[in-house]
Amino acid sequence: MTDQTFRFQVDRIIQESQRVKTFRLQPEGSGLPFHFSPGQHLGVRPAPPGVPDTEHGKWRHFSLSSSPSEGFLEITVLNQGTASDRMHSLAPGDWVEATRPVGDFILEQEVGHGPVFFAGGIGIAPIRSMIRLCLEQEMGEAVSLFASFPTREQAIYREEIRAWADRVPRFSCWLTYTGTETRPDAQDSESHPWNRPFLEERIERPLERDYYLCAPRGLMDIVETLLAAMGVPEDRVRRERW
């Protein structure tokens, strides 16, 4: 862990779902104190009142879900244990410390015909950062998203994703729900797991695309197998397991 740390104040908290919150962090001083690439993560340690010093010293890493072009940071946190519970206890006005972002799962500047993103659950967080930059900078002729969630209510950024699809013709998205709900959402929704005909029908010029995967191991294995069967070269696939 780097010795250099930075202070940020919690400016806004968005309840994405029952167990997921997005925290908007404003830097102390003017402007972000570092540059980052979409897909990277950073260490955060909140220090809310009443938390022992021994807990304060523990860093936990969270993916950045905001675009580098914005003057603030956003991290999206699933509440699944002590560290995330401490994050979820924060309120606007509280302060956190953060490290410089790190990580090799990053969006490349050359995206070919356009990137294809696969996300599962909270894995949508770094993917959101990548998509936002792609849309802002008009990267690629096409941008495609395949995302899987247990239910519609647990679909993080669902309204934002739908707004992108409505506003940007070159952006396509398919949200899949693995629970009991099968109502259509965004442009289409299919039962999980995805299969080869489903992907081949929806991914234009698949051998000219770059693929970014961020999902649990089981879903990641499914997608990797499908892409290999479609003839996608290994060097066009970038992955981040959680």
Buried (B, 14 or more C-beta within 10 A) or exposed (E): EEEEBBBBBBBEBEEBBEBBBBBBBBBEEEEBBBEBBBBBBBBBBBBBEEEEEEBEEEBBBBBBBBBBEBEBBBBBBBBEEEBBEBBBBBEEEBBBBBBBBBBEBBBBEEBBBBBBBBBBBBBBBBBBBBBBBBBEEEBBBBBBBBBBBBEBEBBBBBEEBBEBBEEBEBBBBBBBBBEEBBEEBBBEBBEBBBEEEBBEEBBBEBEBBBBBBBBBEEBBEBBBEBBEEEEBEEEBBBBBBB
